[in-house]
Amino acid sequence: MKVYTLDEMKDKYIGPIGTPARNAHENKVSMALLGRAIRTVRKERSLTQEQLGELVGVQKAQISKLENGNHSATIDTILKVFSALKAEIEFNITVDQQALQIR
Protein backbone atom coordinates (compact mmCIF):
# COMPACT_ATOMS: atom_id res chain seq x y z
CA MET A 1 0.00 0.00 0.00
CA LYS A 2 1.36 3.41 -0.98
CA VAL A 3 1.43 6.12 1.66
CA TYR A 4 0.85 9.71 0.51
CA THR A 5 2.11 12.86 2.17
CA LEU A 6 -0.28 15.68 2.97
CA ASP A 7 1.25 17.79 0.19
CA GLU A 8 0.74 14.95 -2.32
CA MET A 9 -2.91 14.68 -1.29
CA LYS A 10 -3.39 18.43 -1.57
CA ASP A 11 -1.73 18.42 -5.00
CA LYS A 12 -4.01 15.62 -6.19
CA TYR A 13 -7.34 16.73 -4.73
CA ILE A 14 -7.00 20.52 -4.44
CA GLY A 15 -4.33 21.41 -6.96
CA PRO A 16 -0.60 22.08 -7.12
CA ILE A 17 0.99 24.94 -5.20
CA GLY A 18 0.40 28.23 -6.98
CA THR A 19 -2.90 27.29 -8.61
CA PRO A 20 -5.96 29.40 -7.79
CA ALA A 21 -7.71 26.49 -6.06
CA ARG A 22 -4.70 25.69 -3.89
CA ASN A 23 -4.15 29.35 -3.01
CA ALA A 24 -7.82 29.69 -2.01
CA HIS A 25 -7.57 26.56 0.15
CA GLU A 26 -4.38 27.71 1.88
CA ASN A 27 -5.90 31.15 2.49
CA LYS A 28 -9.00 29.58 4.04
CA VAL A 29 -6.86 27.41 6.32
CA SER A 30 -4.80 30.45 7.34
CA MET A 31 -7.92 32.47 8.13
CA ALA A 32 -9.31 29.59 10.21
CA LEU A 33 -6.09 29.40 12.24
CA LEU A 34 -6.02 33.18 12.66
CA GLY A 35 -9.65 33.11 13.77
CA ARG A 36 -8.93 30.43 16.34
CA ALA A 37 -6.08 32.55 17.72
CA ILE A 38 -8.33 35.60 17.97
CA ARG A 39 -11.03 33.62 19.80
CA THR A 40 -8.52 32.06 22.21
CA VAL A 41 -6.90 35.38 23.15
CA ARG A 42 -10.26 37.16 23.37
CA LYS A 43 -11.52 34.57 25.84
CA GLU A 44 -8.27 34.73 27.83
CA ARG A 45 -8.88 38.48 28.11
CA SER A 46 -12.48 37.82 29.25
CA LEU A 47 -13.92 39.88 26.42
CA THR A 48 -17.11 39.25 24.50
CA GLN A 49 -17.19 39.55 20.73
CA GLU A 50 -19.21 42.73 21.17
CA GLN A 51 -16.63 44.25 23.54
CA LEU A 52 -13.77 43.38 21.17
CA GLY A 53 -15.73 44.84 18.27
CA GLU A 54 -16.17 48.11 20.19
CA LEU A 55 -12.42 48.26 20.91
CA VAL A 56 -11.60 47.66 17.25
CA GLY A 57 -14.40 49.80 15.80
CA VAL A 58 -16.29 47.01 14.04
CA GLN A 59 -19.57 45.19 14.57
CA LYS A 60 -19.81 42.02 16.67
CA ALA A 61 -20.75 40.15 13.46
CA GLN A 62 -17.37 40.95 11.91
CA ILE A 63 -15.54 39.60 14.97
CA SER A 64 -17.66 36.44 14.75
CA LYS A 65 -16.84 36.02 11.06
CA LEU A 66 -13.13 36.51 11.77
CA GLU A 67 -13.16 33.97 14.57
CA ASN A 68 -14.96 31.43 12.40
CA GLY A 69 -12.60 31.93 9.47
CA ASN A 70 -15.51 33.07 7.31
CA HIS A 71 -14.19 36.51 6.56
CA SER A 72 -11.19 37.80 4.71
CA ALA A 73 -9.89 40.73 6.76
CA THR A 74 -7.50 43.48 5.83
CA ILE A 75 -4.10 43.54 7.49
CA ASP A 76 -5.17 46.79 9.14
CA THR A 77 -8.16 45.09 10.78
CA ILE A 78 -6.06 42.14 11.93
CA LEU A 79 -3.50 44.50 13.46
CA LYS A 80 -6.27 46.46 15.21
CA VAL A 81 -7.78 43.25 16.61
CA PHE A 82 -4.52 42.01 18.07
CA SER A 83 -3.64 45.49 19.34
CA ALA A 84 -6.99 45.63 21.13
CA LEU A 85 -6.20 42.20 22.60
CA LYS A 86 -2.79 43.51 23.72
CA ALA A 87 -1.11 40.80 21.69
CA GLU A 88 1.74 41.02 19.21
CA ILE A 89 1.47 39.71 15.68
CA GLU A 90 4.30 39.15 13.24
CA PHE A 91 4.17 38.67 9.47
CA ASN A 92 6.93 36.75 7.75
CA ILE A 93 7.57 37.57 4.12
CA THR A 94 10.07 35.82 1.89
CA VAL A 95 11.39 37.60 -1.20
CA ASP A 96 13.89 35.79 -3.40
CA GLN A 97 14.55 33.32 -0.59
CA GLN A 98 15.35 36.12 1.85
CA ALA A 99 13.11 36.45 4.87
CA LEU A 100 11.71 39.84 5.81
CA GLN A 101 9.93 40.32 9.09
CA ILE A 102 7.22 42.87 9.78
CA ARG A 103 6.00 43.73 13.27
Phi and psi restraints in degrees (range 20) as a CNS / XPLOR table:
assign (resid 1 and name C) (resid 2 and name N)
       (resid 2 and name CA) (resid 2 and name C) 1.0 -82.3 20.0 2
assign (resid 2 and name N) (resid 2 and name CA)
       (resid 2 and name C) (resid 3 and name N) 1.0 138.6 20.0 2
assign (resid 2 and name C) (resid 3 and name N)
       (resid 3 and name CA) (resid 3 and name C) 1.0 -105.7 20.0 2
assign (resid 3 and name N) (resid 3 and name CA)
       (resid 3 and name C) (resid 4 and name N) 1.0 132.1 20.0 2
assign (resid 3 and name C) (resid 4 and name N)
       (resid 4 and name CA) (resid 4 and name C) 1.0 -107.2 20.0 2
assign (resid 4 and name N) (resid 4 and name CA)
       (resid 4 and name C) (resid 5 and name N) 1.0 143.4 20.0 2
assign (resid 4 and name C) (resid 5 and name N)
       (resid 5 and name CA) (resid 5 and name C) 1.0 -78.5 20.0 2
assign (resid 5 and name N) (resid 5 and name CA)
       (resid 5 and name C) (resid 6 and name N) 1.0 164.6 20.0 2
assign (resid 5 and name C) (resid 6 and name N)
       (resid 6 and name CA) (resid 6 and name C) 1.0 -60.0 20.0 2
assign (resid 6 and name N) (resid 6 and name CA)
       (resid 6 and name C) (resid 7 and name N) 1.0 -42.7 20.0 2
assign (resid 6 and name C) (resid 7 and name N)
       (resid 7 and name CA) (resid 7 and name C) 1.0 -62.9 20.0 2
assign (resid 7 and name N) (resid 7 and name CA)
       (resid 7 and name C) (resid 8 and name N) 1.0 -38.4 20.0 2
assign (resid 7 and name C) (resid 8 and name N)
       (resid 8 and name CA) (resid 8 and name C) 1.0 -63.6 20.0 2
assign (resid 8 and name N) (resid 8 and name CA)
       (resid 8 and name C) (resid 9 and name N) 1.0 -40.3 20.0 2
assign (resid 8 and name C) (resid 9 and name N)
       (resid 9 and name CA) (resid 9 and name C) 1.0 -67.1 20.0 2
assign (resid 9 and name N) (resid 9 and name CA)
       (resid 9 and name C) (resid 10 and name N) 1.0 -41.5 20.0 2
assign (resid 9 and name C) (resid 10 and name N)
       (resid 10 and name CA) (resid 10 and name C) 1.0 -62.9 20.0 2
assign (resid 10 and name N) (resid 10 and name CA)
       (resid 10 and name C) (resid 11 and name N) 1.0 -44.5 20.0 2
assign (resid 10 and name C) (resid 11 and name N)
       (resid 11 and name CA) (resid 11 and name C) 1.0 -57.6 20.0 2
assign (resid 11 and name N) (resid 11 and name CA)
       (resid 11 and name C) (resid 12 and name N) 1.0 -43.5 20.0 2
assign (resid 11 and name C) (resid 12 and name N)
       (resid 12 and name CA) (resid 12 and name C) 1.0 -72.4 20.0 2
assign (resid 12 and name N) (resid 12 and name CA)
       (resid 12 and name C) (resid 13 and name N) 1.0 -45.9 20.0 2
assign (resid 12 and name C) (resid 13 and name N)
       (resid 13 and name CA) (resid 13 and name C) 1.0 -98.4 20.0 2
assign (resid 13 and name N) (resid 13 and name CA)
       (resid 13 and name C) (resid 14 and name N) 1.0 -19.6 20.0 2
assign (resid 13 and name C) (resid 14 and name N)
       (resid 14 and name CA) (resid 14 and name C) 1.0 -111.8 20.0 2
assign (resid 14 and name N) (resid 14 and name CA)
       (resid 14 and name C) (resid 15 and name N) 1.0 -43.9 20.0 2
assign (resid 14 and name C) (resid 15 and name N)
       (resid 15 and name CA) (resid 15 and name C) 1.0 137.4 20.0 2
assign (resid 15 and name N) (resid 15 and name CA)
       (resid 15 and name C) (resid 16 and name N) 1.0 157.3 20.0 2
assign (resid 15 and name C) (resid 16 and name N)
       (resid 16 and name CA) (resid 16 and name C) 1.0 -63.9 20.0 2
assign (resid 16 and name N) (resid 16 and name CA)
       (resid 16 and name C) (resid 17 and name N) 1.0 158.6 20.0 2
assign (resid 16 and name C) (resid 17 and name N)
       (resid 17 and name CA) (resid 17 and name C) 1.0 -55.5 20.0 2
assign (resid 17 and name N) (resid 17 and name CA)
       (resid 17 and name C) (resid 18 and name N) 1.0 135.0 20.0 2
assign (resid 17 and name C) (resid 18 and name N)
       (resid 18 and name CA) (resid 18 and name C) 1.0 96.6 20.0 2
assign (resid 18 and name N) (resid 18 and name CA)
       (resid 18 and name C) (resid 19 and name N) 1.0 -12.3 20.0 2
assign (resid 18 and name C) (resid 19 and name N)
       (resid 19 and name CA) (resid 19 and name C) 1.0 -80.7 20.0 2
assign (resid 19 and name N) (resid 19 and name CA)
       (resid 19 and name C) (resid 20 and name N) 1.0 154.4 20.0 2
assign (resid 19 and name C) (resid 20 and name N)
       (resid 20 and name CA) (resid 20 and name C) 1.0 -55.8 20.0 2
assign (resid 20 and name N) (resid 20 and name CA)
       (resid 20 and name C) (resid 21 and name N) 1.0 -41.3 20.0 2
assign (resid 20 and name C) (resid 21 and name N)
       (resid 21 and name CA) (resid 21 and name C) 1.0 -65.0 20.0 2
assign (resid 21 and name N) (resid 21 and name CA)
       (resid 21 and name C) (resid 22 and name N) 1.0 -41.7 20.0 2
assign (resid 21 and name C) (resid 22 and name N)
       (resid 22 and name CA) (resid 22 and name C) 1.0 -68.2 20.0 2
assign (resid 22 and name N) (resid 22 and name CA)
       (resid 22 and name C) (resid 23 and name N) 1.0 -42.2 20.0 2
assign (resid 22 and name C) (resid 23 and name N)
       (resid 23 and name CA) (resid 23 and name C) 1.0 -61.2 20.0 2
assign (resid 23 and name N) (resid 23 and name CA)
       (resid 23 and name C) (resid 24 and name N) 1.0 -41.4 20.0 2
assign (resid 23 and name C) (resid 24 and name N)
       (resid 24 and name CA) (resid 24 and name C) 1.0 -63.8 20.0 2
assign (resid 24 and name N) (resid 24 and name CA)
       (resid 24 and name C) (resid 25 and name N) 1.0 -41.9 20.0 2
assign (resid 24 and name C) (resid 25 and name N)
       (resid 25 and name CA) (resid 25 and name C) 1.0 -62.7 20.0 2
assign (resid 25 and name N) (resid 25 and name CA)
       (resid 25 and name C) (resid 26 and name N) 1.0 -48.7 20.0 2
assign (resid 25 and name C) (resid 26 and name N)
       (resid 26 and name CA) (resid 26 and name C) 1.0 -62.9 20.0 2
assign (resid 26 and name N) (resid 26 and name CA)
       (resid 26 and name C) (resid 27 and name N) 1.0 -37.7 20.0 2
assign (resid 26 and name C) (resid 27 and name N)
       (resid 27 and name CA) (resid 27 and name C) 1.0 -64.5 20.0 2
assign (resid 27 and name N) (resid 27 and name CA)
       (resid 27 and name C) (resid 28 and name N) 1.0 -42.6 20.0 2
assign (resid 27 and name C) (resid 28 and name N)
       (resid 28 and name CA) (resid 28 and name C) 1.0 -63.8 20.0 2
assign (resid 28 and name N) (resid 28 and name CA)
       (resid 28 and name C) (resid 29 and name N) 1.0 -41.2 20.0 2
assign (resid 28 and name C) (resid 29 and name N)
       (resid 29 and name CA) (resid 29 and name C) 1.0 -63.4 20.0 2
assign (resid 29 and name N) (resid 29 and name CA)
       (resid 29 and name C) (resid 30 and name N) 1.0 -43.8 20.0 2
assign (resid 29 and name C) (resid 30 and name N)
       (resid 30 and name CA) (resid 30 and name C) 1.0 -61.6 20.0 2
assign (resid 30 and name N) (resid 30 and name CA)
       (resid 30 and name C) (resid 31 and name N) 1.0 -42.6 20.0 2
assign (resid 30 and name C) (resid 31 and name N)
       (resid 31 and name CA) (resid 31 and name C) 1.0 -65.9 20.0 2
assign (resid 31 and name N) (resid 31 and name CA)
       (resid 31 and name C) (resid 32 and name N) 1.0 -35.7 20.0 2
assign (resid 31 and name C) (resid 32 and name N)
       (resid 32 and name CA) (resid 32 and name C) 1.0 -65.9 20.0 2
assign (resid 32 and name N) (resid 32 and name CA)
       (resid 32 and name C) (resid 33 and name N) 1.0 -41.8 20.0 2
assign (resid 32 and name C) (resid 33 and name N)
       (resid 33 and name CA) (resid 33 and name C) 1.0 -67.0 20.0 2
assign (resid 33 and name N) (resid 33 and name CA)
       (resid 33 and name C) (resid 34 and name N) 1.0 -40.8 20.0 2
assign (resid 33 and name C) (resid 34 and name N)
       (resid 34 and name CA) (resid 34 and name C) 1.0 -63.1 20.0 2
assign (resid 34 and name N) (resid 34 and name CA)
       (resid 34 and name C) (resid 35 and name N) 1.0 -43.1 20.0 2
assign (resid 34 and name C) (resid 35 and name N)
       (resid 35 and name CA) (resid 35 and name C) 1.0 -61.3 20.0 2
assign (resid 35 and name N) (resid 35 and name CA)
       (resid 35 and name C) (resid 36 and name N) 1.0 -41.0 20.0 2
assign (resid 35 and name C) (resid 36 and name N)
       (resid 36 and name CA) (resid 36 and name C) 1.0 -63.5 20.0 2
assign (resid 36 and name N) (resid 36 and name CA)
       (resid 36 and name C) (resid 37 and name N) 1.0 -39.4 20.0 2
assign (resid 36 and name C) (resid 37 and name N)
       (resid 37 and name CA) (resid 37 and name C) 1.0 -64.5 20.0 2
assign (resid 37 and name N) (resid 37 and name CA)
       (resid 37 and name C) (resid 38 and name N) 1.0 -42.6 20.0 2
assign (resid 37 and name C) (resid 38 and name N)
       (resid 38 and name CA) (resid 38 and name C) 1.0 -61.2 20.0 2
assign (resid 38 and name N) (resid 38 and name CA)
       (resid 38 and name C) (resid 39 and name N) 1.0 -47.3 20.0 2
assign (resid 38 and name C) (resid 39 and name N)
       (resid 39 and name CA) (resid 39 and name C) 1.0 -60.8 20.0 2
assign (resid 39 and name N) (resid 39 and name CA)
       (resid 39 and name C) (resid 40 and name N) 1.0 -44.8 20.0 2
assign (resid 39 and name C) (resid 40 and name N)
       (resid 40 and name CA) (resid 40 and name C) 1.0 -61.1 20.0 2
assign (resid 40 and name N) (resid 40 and name CA)
       (resid 40 and name C) (resid 41 and name N) 1.0 -47.8 20.0 2
assign (resid 40 and name C) (resid 41 and name N)
       (resid 41 and name CA) (resid 41 and name C) 1.0 -68.8 20.0 2
assign (resid 41 and name N) (resid 41 and name CA)
       (resid 41 and name C) (resid 42 and name N) 1.0 -39.7 20.0 2
assign (resid 41 and name C) (resid 42 and name N)
       (resid 42 and name CA) (resid 42 and name C) 1.0 -58.7 20.0 2
assign (resid 42 and name N) (resid 42 and name CA)
       (resid 42 and name C) (resid 43 and name N) 1.0 -44.6 20.0 2
assign (resid 42 and name C) (resid 43 and name N)
       (resid 43 and name CA) (resid 43 and name C) 1.0 -68.2 20.0 2
assign (resid 43 and name N) (resid 43 and name CA)
       (resid 43 and name C) (resid 44 and name N) 1.0 -37.2 20.0 2
assign (resid 43 and name C) (resid 44 and name N)
       (resid 44 and name CA) (resid 44 and name C) 1.0 -61.6 20.0 2
assign (resid 44 and name N) (resid 44 and name CA)
       (resid 44 and name C) (resid 45 and name N) 1.0 -31.4 20.0 2
assign (resid 44 and name C) (resid 45 and name N)
       (resid 45 and name CA) (resid 45 and name C) 1.0 -87.0 20.0 2
assign (resid 45 and name N) (resid 45 and name CA)
       (resid 45 and name C) (resid 46 and name N) 1.0 2.5 20.0 2
assign (resid 45 and name C) (resid 46 and name N)
       (resid 46 and name CA) (resid 46 and name C) 1.0 56.7 20.0 2
assign (resid 46 and name N) (resid 46 and name CA)
       (resid 46 and name C) (resid 47 and name N) 1.0 42.7 20.0 2
assign (resid 46 and name C) (resid 47 and name N)
       (resid 47 and name CA) (resid 47 and name C) 1.0 -109.5 20.0 2
assign (resid 47 and name N) (resid 47 and name CA)
       (resid 47 and name C) (resid 48 and name N) 1.0 145.2 20.0 2
assign (resid 47 and name C) (resid 48 and name N)
       (resid 48 and name CA) (resid 48 and name C) 1.0 -84.4 20.0 2
assign (resid 48 and name N) (resid 48 and name CA)
       (resid 48 and name C) (resid 49 and name N) 1.0 166.5 20.0 2
assign (resid 48 and name C) (resid 49 and name N)
       (resid 49 and name CA) (resid 49 and name C) 1.0 -61.4 20.0 2
assign (resid 49 and name N) (resid 49 and name CA)
       (resid 49 and name C) (resid 50 and name N) 1.0 -37.4 20.0 2
assign (resid 49 and name C) (resid 50 and name N)
       (resid 50 and name CA) (resid 50 and name C) 1.0 -64.2 20.0 2
assign (resid 50 and name N) (resid 50 and name CA)
       (resid 50 and name C) (resid 51 and name N) 1.0 -44.1 20.0 2
assign (resid 50 and name C) (resid 51 and name N)
       (resid 51 and name CA) (resid 51 and name C) 1.0 -63.6 20.0 2
assign (resid 51 and name N) (resid 51 and name CA)
       (resid 51 and name C) (resid 52 and name N) 1.0 -42.7 20.0 2
assign (resid 51 and name C) (resid 52 and name N)
       (resid 52 and name CA) (resid 52 and name C) 1.0 -64.4 20.0 2
assign (resid 52 and name N) (resid 52 and name CA)
       (resid 52 and name C) (resid 53 and name N) 1.0 -41.5 20.0 2
assign (resid 52 and name C) (resid 53 and name N)
       (resid 53 and name CA) (resid 53 and name C) 1.0 -58.7 20.0 2
assign (resid 53 and name N) (resid 53 and name CA)
       (resid 53 and name C) (resid 54 and name N) 1.0 -40.6 20.0 2
assign (resid 53 and name C) (resid 54 and name N)
       (resid 54 and name CA) (resid 54 and name C) 1.0 -64.3 20.0 2
assign (resid 54 and name N) (resid 54 and name CA)
       (resid 54 and name C) (resid 55 and name N) 1.0 -40.9 20.0 2
assign (resid 54 and name C) (resid 55 and name N)
       (resid 55 and name CA) (resid 55 and name C) 1.0 -65.0 20.0 2
assign (resid 55 and name N) (resid 55 and name CA)
       (resid 55 and name C) (resid 56 and name N) 1.0 -34.8 20.0 2
assign (resid 55 and name C) (resid 56 and name N)
       (resid 56 and name CA) (resid 56 and name C) 1.0 -87.3 20.0 2
assign (resid 56 and name N) (resid 56 and name CA)
       (resid 56 and name C) (resid 57 and name N) 1.0 -26.6 20.0 2
assign (resid 56 and name C) (resid 57 and name N)
       (resid 57 and name CA) (resid 57 and name C) 1.0 92.6 20.0 2
assign (resid 57 and name N) (resid 57 and name CA)
       (resid 57 and name C) (resid 58 and name N) 1.0 29.3 20.0 2
assign (resid 57 and name C) (resid 58 and name N)
       (resid 58 and name CA) (resid 58 and name C) 1.0 -130.3 20.0 2
assign (resid 58 and name N) (resid 58 and name CA)
       (resid 58 and name C) (resid 59 and name N) 1.0 168.2 20.0 2
assign (resid 58 and name C) (resid 59 and name N)
       (resid 59 and name CA) (resid 59 and name C) 1.0 -75.1 20.0 2
assign (resid 59 and name N) (resid 59 and name CA)
       (resid 59 and name C) (resid 60 and name N) 1.0 155.6 20.0 2
assign (resid 59 and name C) (resid 60 and name N)
       (resid 60 and name CA) (resid 60 and name C) 1.0 -54.7 20.0 2
assign (resid 60 and name N) (resid 60 and name CA)
       (resid 60 and name C) (resid 61 and name N) 1.0 -38.0 20.0 2
assign (resid 60 and name C) (resid 61 and name N)
       (resid 61 and name CA) (resid 61 and name C) 1.0 -59.7 20.0 2
assign (resid 61 and name N) (resid 61 and name CA)
       (resid 61 and name C) (resid 62 and name N) 1.0 -36.9 20.0 2
assign (resid 61 and name C) (resid 62 and name N)
       (resid 62 and name CA) (resid 62 and name C) 1.0 -68.9 20.0 2
assign (resid 62 and name N) (resid 62 and name CA)
       (resid 62 and name C) (resid 63 and name N) 1.0 -38.3 20.0 2
assign (resid 62 and name C) (resid 63 and name N)
       (resid 63 and name CA) (resid 63 and name C) 1.0 -63.1 20.0 2
assign (resid 63 and name N) (resid 63 and name CA)
       (resid 63 and name C) (resid 64 and name N) 1.0 -43.1 20.0 2
assign (resid 63 and name C) (resid 64 and name N)
       (resid 64 and name CA) (resid 64 and name C) 1.0 -59.9 20.0 2
assign (resid 64 and name N) (resid 64 and name CA)
       (resid 64 and name C) (resid 65 and name N) 1.0 -45.2 20.0 2
assign (resid 64 and name C) (resid 65 and name N)
       (resid 65 and name CA) (resid 65 and name C) 1.0 -63.2 20.0 2
assign (resid 65 and name N) (resid 65 and name CA)
       (resid 65 and name C) (resid 66 and name N) 1.0 -41.5 20.0 2
assign (resid 65 and name C) (resid 66 and name N)
       (resid 66 and name CA) (resid 66 and name C) 1.0 -61.2 20.0 2
assign (resid 66 and name N) (resid 66 and name CA)
       (resid 66 and name C) (resid 67 and name N) 1.0 -47.6 20.0 2
assign (resid 66 and name C) (resid 67 and name N)
       (resid 67 and name CA) (resid 67 and name C) 1.0 -64.2 20.0 2
assign (resid 67 and name N) (resid 67 and name CA)
       (resid 67 and name C) (resid 68 and name N) 1.0 -30.4 20.0 2
assign (resid 67 and name C) (resid 68 and name N)
       (resid 68 and name CA) (resid 68 and name C) 1.0 -90.6 20.0 2
assign (resid 68 and name N) (resid 68 and name CA)
       (resid 68 and name C) (resid 69 and name N) 1.0 1.5 20.0 2
assign (resid 68 and name C) (resid 69 and name N)
       (resid 69 and name CA) (resid 69 and name C) 1.0 70.5 20.0 2
assign (resid 69 and name N) (resid 69 and name CA)
       (resid 69 and name C) (resid 70 and name N) 1.0 19.0 20.0 2
assign (resid 69 and name C) (resid 70 and name N)
       (resid 70 and name CA) (resid 70 and name C) 1.0 -99.7 20.0 2
assign (resid 70 and name N) (resid 70 and name CA)
       (resid 70 and name C) (resid 71 and name N) 1.0 14.8 20.0 2
assign (resid 70 and name C) (resid 71 and name N)
       (resid 71 and name CA) (resid 71 and name C) 1.0 -144.2 20.0 2
assign (resid 71 and name N) (resid 71 and name CA)
       (resid 71 and name C) (resid 72 and name N) 1.0 133.9 20.0 2
assign (resid 71 and name C) (resid 72 and name N)
       (resid 72 and name CA) (resid 72 and name C) 1.0 -93.0 20.0 2
assign (resid 72 and name N) (resid 72 and name CA)
       (resid 72 and name C) (resid 73 and name N) 1.0 112.8 20.0 2
assign (resid 72 and name C) (resid 73 and name N)
       (resid 73 and name CA) (resid 73 and name C) 1.0 -99.8 20.0 2
assign (resid 73 and name N) (resid 73 and name CA)
       (resid 73 and name C) (resid 74 and name N) 1.0 156.0 20.0 2
assign (resid 73 and name C) (resid 74 and name N)
       (resid 74 and name CA) (resid 74 and name C) 1.0 -76.0 20.0 2
assign (resid 74 and name N) (resid 74 and name CA)
       (resid 74 and name C) (resid 75 and name N) 1.0 158.9 20.0 2
assign (resid 74 and name C) (resid 75 and name N)
       (resid 75 and name CA) (resid 75 and name C) 1.0 -60.1 20.0 2
assign (resid 75 and name N) (resid 75 and name CA)
       (resid 75 and name C) (resid 76 and name N) 1.0 -37.8 20.0 2
assign (resid 75 and name C) (resid 76 and name N)
       (resid 76 and name CA) (resid 76 and name C) 1.0 -58.9 20.0 2
assign (resid 76 and name N) (resid 76 and name CA)
       (resid 76 and name C) (resid 77 and name N) 1.0 -44.6 20.0 2
assign (resid 76 and name C) (resid 77 and name N)
       (resid 77 and name CA) (resid 77 and name C) 1.0 -65.4 20.0 2
assign (resid 77 and name N) (resid 77 and name CA)
       (resid 77 and name C) (resid 78 and name N) 1.0 -43.6 20.0 2
assign (resid 77 and name C) (resid 78 and name N)
       (resid 78 and name CA) (resid 78 and name C) 1.0 -60.5 20.0 2
assign (resid 78 and name N) (resid 78 and name CA)
       (resid 78 and name C) (resid 79 and name N) 1.0 -43.8 20.0 2
assign (resid 78 and name C) (resid 79 and name N)
       (resid 79 and name CA) (resid 79 and name C) 1.0 -63.0 20.0 2
assign (resid 79 and name N) (resid 79 and name CA)
       (resid 79 and name C) (resid 80 and name N) 1.0 -41.1 20.0 2
assign (resid 79 and name C) (resid 80 and name N)
       (resid 80 and name CA) (resid 80 and name C) 1.0 -63.2 20.0 2
assign (resid 80 and name N) (resid 80 and name CA)
       (resid 80 and name C) (resid 81 and name N) 1.0 -41.2 20.0 2
assign (resid 80 and name C) (resid 81 and name N)
       (resid 81 and name CA) (resid 81 and name C) 1.0 -61.7 20.0 2
assign (resid 81 and name N) (resid 81 and name CA)
       (resid 81 and name C) (resid 82 and name N) 1.0 -50.9 20.0 2
assign (resid 81 and name C) (resid 82 and name N)
       (resid 82 and name CA) (resid 82 and name C) 1.0 -69.5 20.0 2
assign (resid 82 and name N) (resid 82 and name CA)
       (resid 82 and name C) (resid 83 and name N) 1.0 -30.3 20.0 2
assign (resid 82 and name C) (resid 83 and name N)
       (resid 83 and name CA) (resid 83 and name C) 1.0 -65.2 20.0 2
assign (resid 83 and name N) (resid 83 and name CA)
       (resid 83 and name C) (resid 84 and name N) 1.0 -43.5 20.0 2
assign (resid 83 and name C) (resid 84 and name N)
       (resid 84 and name CA) (resid 84 and name C) 1.0 -63.3 20.0 2
assign (resid 84 and name N) (resid 84 and name CA)
       (resid 84 and name C) (resid 85 and name N) 1.0 -30.6 20.0 2
assign (resid 84 and name C) (resid 85 and name N)
       (resid 85 and name CA) (resid 85 and name C) 1.0 -84.6 20.0 2
assign (resid 85 and name N) (resid 85 and name CA)
       (resid 85 and name C) (resid 86 and name N) 1.0 0.6 20.0 2
assign (resid 85 and name C) (resid 86 and name N)
       (resid 86 and name CA) (resid 86 and name C) 1.0 54.8 20.0 2
assign (resid 86 and name N) (resid 86 and name CA)
       (resid 86 and name C) (resid 87 and name N) 1.0 47.3 20.0 2
assign (resid 86 and name C) (resid 87 and name N)
       (resid 87 and name CA) (resid 87 and name C) 1.0 -128.3 20.0 2
assign (resid 87 and name N) (resid 87 and name CA)
       (resid 87 and name C) (resid 88 and name N) 1.0 147.0 20.0 2
assign (resid 87 and name C) (resid 88 and name N)
       (resid 88 and name CA) (resid 88 and name C) 1.0 -90.3 20.0 2
assign (resid 88 and name N) (resid 88 and name CA)
       (resid 88 and name C) (resid 89 and name N) 1.0 148.4 20.0 2
assign (resid 88 and name C) (resid 89 and name N)
       (resid 89 and name CA) (resid 89 and name C) 1.0 -133.5 20.0 2
assign (resid 89 and name N) (resid 89 and name CA)
       (resid 89 and name C) (resid 90 and name N) 1.0 141.6 20.0 2
assign (resid 89 and name C) (resid 90 and name N)
       (resid 90 and name CA) (resid 90 and name C) 1.0 -124.9 20.0 2
assign (resid 90 and name N) (resid 90 and name CA)
       (resid 90 and name C) (resid 91 and name N) 1.0 141.7 20.0 2
assign (resid 90 and name C) (resid 91 and name N)
       (resid 91 and name CA) (resid 91 and name C) 1.0 -112.4 20.0 2
assign (resid 91 and name N) (resid 91 and name CA)
       (resid 91 and name C) (resid 92 and name N) 1.0 132.4 20.0 2
assign (resid 91 and name C) (resid 92 and name N)
       (resid 92 and name CA) (resid 92 and name C) 1.0 -107.8 20.0 2
assign (resid 92 and name N) (resid 92 and name CA)
       (resid 92 and name C) (resid 93 and name N) 1.0 126.8 20.0 2
assign (resid 92 and name C) (resid 93 and name N)
       (resid 93 and name CA) (resid 93 and name C) 1.0 -124.8 20.0 2
assign (resid 93 and name N) (resid 93 and name CA)
       (resid 93 and name C) (resid 94 and name N) 1.0 134.1 20.0 2
assign (resid 93 and name C) (resid 94 and name N)
       (resid 94 and name CA) (resid 94 and name C) 1.0 -115.1 20.0 2
assign (resid 94 and name N) (resid 94 and name CA)
       (resid 94 and name C) (resid 95 and name N) 1.0 124.6 20.0 2
assign (resid 94 and name C) (resid 95 and name N)
       (resid 95 and name CA) (resid 95 and name C) 1.0 -124.2 20.0 2
assign (resid 95 and name N) (resid 95 and name CA)
       (resid 95 and name C) (resid 96 and name N) 1.0 122.1 20.0 2
assign (resid 95 and name C) (resid 96 and name N)
       (resid 96 and name CA) (resid 96 and name C) 1.0 48.9 20.0 2
assign (resid 96 and name N) (resid 96 and name CA)
       (resid 96 and name C) (resid 97 and name N) 1.0 46.4 20.0 2
assign (resid 96 and name C) (resid 97 and name N)
       (resid 97 and name CA) (resid 97 and name C) 1.0 64.4 20.0 2
assign (resid 97 and name N) (resid 97 and name CA)
       (resid 97 and name C) (resid 98 and name N) 1.0 17.7 20.0 2
assign (resid 97 and name C) (resid 98 and name N)
       (resid 98 and name CA) (resid 98 and name C) 1.0 -113.9 20.0 2
assign (resid 98 and name N) (resid 98 and name CA)
       (resid 98 and name C) (resid 99 and name N) 1.0 127.8 20.0 2
assign (resid 98 and name C) (resid 99 and name N)
       (resid 99 and name CA) (resid 99 and name C) 1.0 -82.4 20.0 2
assign (resid 99 and name N) (resid 99 and name CA)
       (resid 99 and name C) (resid 100 and name N) 1.0 133.1 20.0 2
assign (resid 99 and name C) (resid 100 and name N)
       (resid 100 and name CA) (resid 100 and name C) 1.0 -113.8 20.0 2
assign (resid 100 and name N) (resid 100 and name CA)
       (resid 100 and name C) (resid 101 and name N) 1.0 146.1 20.0 2
assign (resid 100 and name C) (resid 101 and name N)
       (resid 101 and name CA) (resid 101 and name C) 1.0 -126.0 20.0 2
assign (resid 101 and name N) (resid 101 and name CA)
       (resid 101 and name C) (resid 102 and name N) 1.0 132.2 20.0 2
assign (resid 101 and name C) (resid 102 and name N)
       (resid 102 and name CA) (resid 102 and name C) 1.0 -118.5 20.0 2
assign (resid 102 and name N) (resid 102 and name CA)
       (resid 102 and name C) (resid 103 and name N) 1.0 131.7 20.0 2
